[in-house]
Every structure is written in structure tokens, then in C-alpha cells.
């Protein structure tokens, strides 16, 4: 069974689409995060939930 670690990112209103893309791209490239959920609120702010796999190491000896 896969376990995930989650991180919530709040992007305030007034942030351009290009700037939001840049923030999420950096998290994906350098932190191995992937998009789980994105919520766009009526005031223009965004709440993004990112996830990444938790890799558990098992003993082999």
C-alpha cells in the first residue's frame, strides 16, 4: 500500500497564473511533489494540495 505525505500551499489573490505555475513547478522539480488537488476561490486565491510518496525501506538481511 502506498503512503503519501501532503503539503498545503496557499497562493494569494493577485498572483498571476505564470507566477503560480512557477511556484508549483519548483515544488515538483526540487521536492518531488505532485498535484493532488487545486481549489480556486471566488476571491481569486488558490489552495493547492501537493503529495509525494513516502518510501519505506525494508530490511533485506
Chimera marker file (.cmm) of the C-alpha trace (Angstrom):
<marker_set name="trace">
<marker id="1" x="0.000" y="0.000" z="0.000" r="1" g="1" b="0" radius="0.5"/>
<marker id="2" x="1.316" y="3.451" z="-0.888" r="1" g="1" b="0" radius="0.5"/>
<marker id="3" x="1.614" y="6.129" z="1.752" r="1" g="1" b="0" radius="0.5"/>
<marker id="4" x="1.722" y="9.799" z="0.858" r="1" g="1" b="0" radius="0.5"/>
<marker id="5" x="2.960" y="12.934" z="2.537" r="1" g="1" b="0" radius="0.5"/>
<marker id="6" x="0.833" y="16.044" z="1.930" r="1" g="1" b="0" radius="0.5"/>
<marker id="7" x="1.632" y="19.754" z="1.842" r="1" g="1" b="0" radius="0.5"/>
<marker id="8" x="-0.853" y="22.599" z="1.528" r="1" g="1" b="0" radius="0.5"/>
<marker id="9" x="0.167" y="25.734" z="-0.361" r="1" g="1" b="0" radius="0.5"/>
<marker id="10" x="-1.889" y="28.926" z="-0.259" r="1" g="1" b="0" radius="0.5"/>
<marker id="11" x="-1.451" y="31.228" z="-3.255" r="1" g="1" b="0" radius="0.5"/>
<marker id="12" x="-2.957" y="34.664" z="-2.539" r="1" g="1" b="0" radius="0.5"/>
<marker id="13" x="-5.201" y="36.556" z="-4.907" r="1" g="1" b="0" radius="0.5"/>
<marker id="14" x="-3.451" y="38.851" z="-7.301" r="1" g="1" b="0" radius="0.5"/>
<marker id="15" x="-0.792" y="36.240" z="-8.042" r="1" g="1" b="0" radius="0.5"/>
<marker id="16" x="-0.549" y="35.778" z="-11.771" r="1" g="1" b="0" radius="0.5"/>
<marker id="17" x="-1.122" y="32.415" z="-13.385" r="1" g="1" b="0" radius="0.5"/>
<marker id="18" x="2.502" y="32.376" z="-14.544" r="1" g="1" b="0" radius="0.5"/>
<marker id="19" x="3.812" y="33.019" z="-11.009" r="1" g="1" b="0" radius="0.5"/>
<marker id="20" x="1.569" y="30.263" z="-9.588" r="1" g="1" b="0" radius="0.5"/>
<marker id="21" x="2.822" y="27.883" z="-12.261" r="1" g="1" b="0" radius="0.5"/>
<marker id="22" x="6.413" y="28.756" z="-11.387" r="1" g="1" b="0" radius="0.5"/>
<marker id="23" x="5.822" y="28.059" z="-7.666" r="1" g="1" b="0" radius="0.5"/>
<marker id="24" x="4.242" y="24.678" z="-8.350" r="1" g="1" b="0" radius="0.5"/>
<marker id="25" x="6.899" y="23.751" z="-10.919" r="1" g="1" b="0" radius="0.5"/>
<marker id="26" x="9.674" y="24.404" z="-8.393" r="1" g="1" b="0" radius="0.5"/>
<marker id="27" x="7.959" y="22.189" z="-5.804" r="1" g="1" b="0" radius="0.5"/>
<marker id="28" x="7.568" y="19.444" z="-8.393" r="1" g="1" b="0" radius="0.5"/>
<marker id="29" x="11.137" y="19.576" z="-9.696" r="1" g="1" b="0" radius="0.5"/>
<marker id="30" x="13.081" y="20.020" z="-6.479" r="1" g="1" b="0" radius="0.5"/>
<marker id="31" x="10.833" y="18.375" z="-3.904" r="1" g="1" b="0" radius="0.5"/>
<marker id="32" x="9.290" y="15.542" z="-5.968" r="1" g="1" b="0" radius="0.5"/>
<marker id="33" x="5.788" y="16.833" z="-5.200" r="1" g="1" b="0" radius="0.5"/>
<marker id="34" x="2.825" y="16.171" z="-7.493" r="1" g="1" b="0" radius="0.5"/>
<marker id="35" x="-0.518" y="17.924" z="-7.696" r="1" g="1" b="0" radius="0.5"/>
<marker id="36" x="-3.254" y="16.247" z="-5.655" r="1" g="1" b="0" radius="0.5"/>
<marker id="37" x="-5.951" y="18.925" z="-5.525" r="1" g="1" b="0" radius="0.5"/>
<marker id="38" x="-6.391" y="22.550" z="-6.548" r="1" g="1" b="0" radius="0.5"/>
<marker id="39" x="-9.171" y="24.799" z="-5.307" r="1" g="1" b="0" radius="0.5"/>
<marker id="40" x="-9.819" y="28.221" z="-6.836" r="1" g="1" b="0" radius="0.5"/>
<marker id="41" x="-11.849" y="30.516" z="-4.574" r="1" g="1" b="0" radius="0.5"/>
<marker id="42" x="-14.215" y="33.274" z="-5.796" r="1" g="1" b="0" radius="0.5"/>
<marker id="43" x="-11.862" y="35.995" z="-4.497" r="1" g="1" b="0" radius="0.5"/>
<marker id="44" x="-9.086" y="34.701" z="-6.786" r="1" g="1" b="0" radius="0.5"/>
<marker id="45" x="-6.937" y="32.938" z="-4.196" r="1" g="1" b="0" radius="0.5"/>
<marker id="46" x="-5.906" y="29.314" z="-4.655" r="1" g="1" b="0" radius="0.5"/>
<marker id="47" x="-5.390" y="26.474" z="-2.228" r="1" g="1" b="0" radius="0.5"/>
<marker id="48" x="-3.199" y="23.711" z="-3.592" r="1" g="1" b="0" radius="0.5"/>
<marker id="49" x="-2.586" y="20.315" z="-2.008" r="1" g="1" b="0" radius="0.5"/>
<marker id="50" x="0.577" y="18.559" z="-3.134" r="1" g="1" b="0" radius="0.5"/>
<marker id="51" x="1.557" y="14.992" z="-2.370" r="1" g="1" b="0" radius="0.5"/>
<marker id="52" x="4.601" y="12.763" z="-2.630" r="1" g="1" b="0" radius="0.5"/>
<marker id="53" x="5.199" y="9.101" z="-1.972" r="1" g="1" b="0" radius="0.5"/>
<marker id="54" x="6.748" y="8.007" z="1.295" r="1" g="1" b="0" radius="0.5"/>
<marker id="55" x="9.260" y="5.312" z="0.507" r="1" g="1" b="0" radius="0.5"/>
<marker id="56" x="9.746" y="2.914" z="3.385" r="1" g="1" b="0" radius="0.5"/>
<marker id="57" x="12.972" y="0.965" z="3.444" r="1" g="1" b="0" radius="0.5"/>
<marker id="58" x="12.666" y="-2.686" z="4.418" r="1" g="1" b="0" radius="0.5"/>
<marker id="59" x="15.470" y="-4.790" z="5.754" r="1" g="1" b="0" radius="0.5"/>
<marker id="60" x="16.804" y="-7.395" z="3.386" r="1" g="1" b="0" radius="0.5"/>
<marker id="61" x="19.116" y="-9.240" z="5.768" r="1" g="1" b="0" radius="0.5"/>
<link id1="1" id2="2" r="1" g="1" b="0" radius="0.2"/>
<link id1="2" id2="3" r="1" g="1" b="0" radius="0.2"/>
<link id1="3" id2="4" r="1" g="1" b="0" radius="0.2"/>
<link id1="4" id2="5" r="1" g="1" b="0" radius="0.2"/>
<link id1="5" id2="6" r="1" g="1" b="0" radius="0.2"/>
<link id1="6" id2="7" r="1" g="1" b="0" radius="0.2"/>
<link id1="7" id2="8" r="1" g="1" b="0" radius="0.2"/>
<link id1="8" id2="9" r="1" g="1" b="0" radius="0.2"/>
<link id1="9" id2="10" r="1" g="1" b="0" radius="0.2"/>
<link id1="10" id2="11" r="1" g="1" b="0" radius="0.2"/>
<link id1="11" id2="12" r="1" g="1" b="0" radius="0.2"/>
<link id1="12" id2="13" r="1" g="1" b="0" radius="0.2"/>
<link id1="13" id2="14" r="1" g="1" b="0" radius="0.2"/>
<link id1="14" id2="15" r="1" g="1" b="0" radius="0.2"/>
<link id1="15" id2="16" r="1" g="1" b="0" radius="0.2"/>
<link id1="16" id2="17" r="1" g="1" b="0" radius="0.2"/>
<link id1="17" id2="18" r="1" g="1" b="0" radius="0.2"/>
<link id1="18" id2="19" r="1" g="1" b="0" radius="0.2"/>
<link id1="19" id2="20" r="1" g="1" b="0" radius="0.2"/>
<link id1="20" id2="21" r="1" g="1" b="0" radius="0.2"/>
<link id1="21" id2="22" r="1" g="1" b="0" radius="0.2"/>
<link id1="22" id2="23" r="1" g="1" b="0" radius="0.2"/>
<link id1="23" id2="24" r="1" g="1" b="0" radius="0.2"/>
<link id1="24" id2="25" r="1" g="1" b="0" radius="0.2"/>
<link id1="25" id2="26" r="1" g="1" b="0" radius="0.2"/>
<link id1="26" id2="27" r="1" g="1" b="0" radius="0.2"/>
<link id1="27" id2="28" r="1" g="1" b="0" radius="0.2"/>
<link id1="28" id2="29" r="1" g="1" b="0" radius="0.2"/>
<link id1="29" id2="30" r="1" g="1" b="0" radius="0.2"/>
<link id1="30" id2="31" r="1" g="1" b="0" radius="0.2"/>
<link id1="31" id2="32" r="1" g="1" b="0" radius="0.2"/>
<link id1="32" id2="33" r="1" g="1" b="0" radius="0.2"/>
<link id1="33" id2="34" r="1" g="1" b="0" radius="0.2"/>
<link id1="34" id2="35" r="1" g="1" b="0" radius="0.2"/>
<link id1="35" id2="36" r="1" g="1" b="0" radius="0.2"/>
<link id1="36" id2="37" r="1" g="1" b="0" radius="0.2"/>
<link id1="37" id2="38" r="1" g="1" b="0" radius="0.2"/>
<link id1="38" id2="39" r="1" g="1" b="0" radius="0.2"/>
<link id1="39" id2="40" r="1" g="1" b="0" radius="0.2"/>
<link id1="40" id2="41" r="1" g="1" b="0" radius="0.2"/>
<link id1="41" id2="42" r="1" g="1" b="0" radius="0.2"/>
<link id1="42" id2="43" r="1" g="1" b="0" radius="0.2"/>
<link id1="43" id2="44" r="1" g="1" b="0" radius="0.2"/>
<link id1="44" id2="45" r="1" g="1" b="0" radius="0.2"/>
<link id1="45" id2="46" r="1" g="1" b="0" radius="0.2"/>
<link id1="46" id2="47" r="1" g="1" b="0" radius="0.2"/>
<link id1="47" id2="48" r="1" g="1" b="0" radius="0.2"/>
<link id1="48" id2="49" r="1" g="1" b="0" radius="0.2"/>
<link id1="49" id2="50" r="1" g="1" b="0" radius="0.2"/>
<link id1="50" id2="51" r="1" g="1" b="0" radius="0.2"/>
<link id1="51" id2="52" r="1" g="1" b="0" radius="0.2"/>
<link id1="52" id2="53" r="1" g="1" b="0" radius="0.2"/>
<link id1="53" id2="54" r="1" g="1" b="0" radius="0.2"/>
<link id1="54" id2="55" r="1" g="1" b="0" radius="0.2"/>
<link id1="55" id2="56" r="1" g="1" b="0" radius="0.2"/>
<link id1="56" id2="57" r="1" g="1" b="0" radius="0.2"/>
<link id1="57" id2="58" r="1" g="1" b="0" radius="0.2"/>
<link id1="58" id2="59" r="1" g="1" b="0" radius="0.2"/>
<link id1="59" id2="60" r="1" g="1" b="0" radius="0.2"/>
<link id1="60" id2="61" r="1" g="1" b="0" radius="0.2"/>
</marker_set>
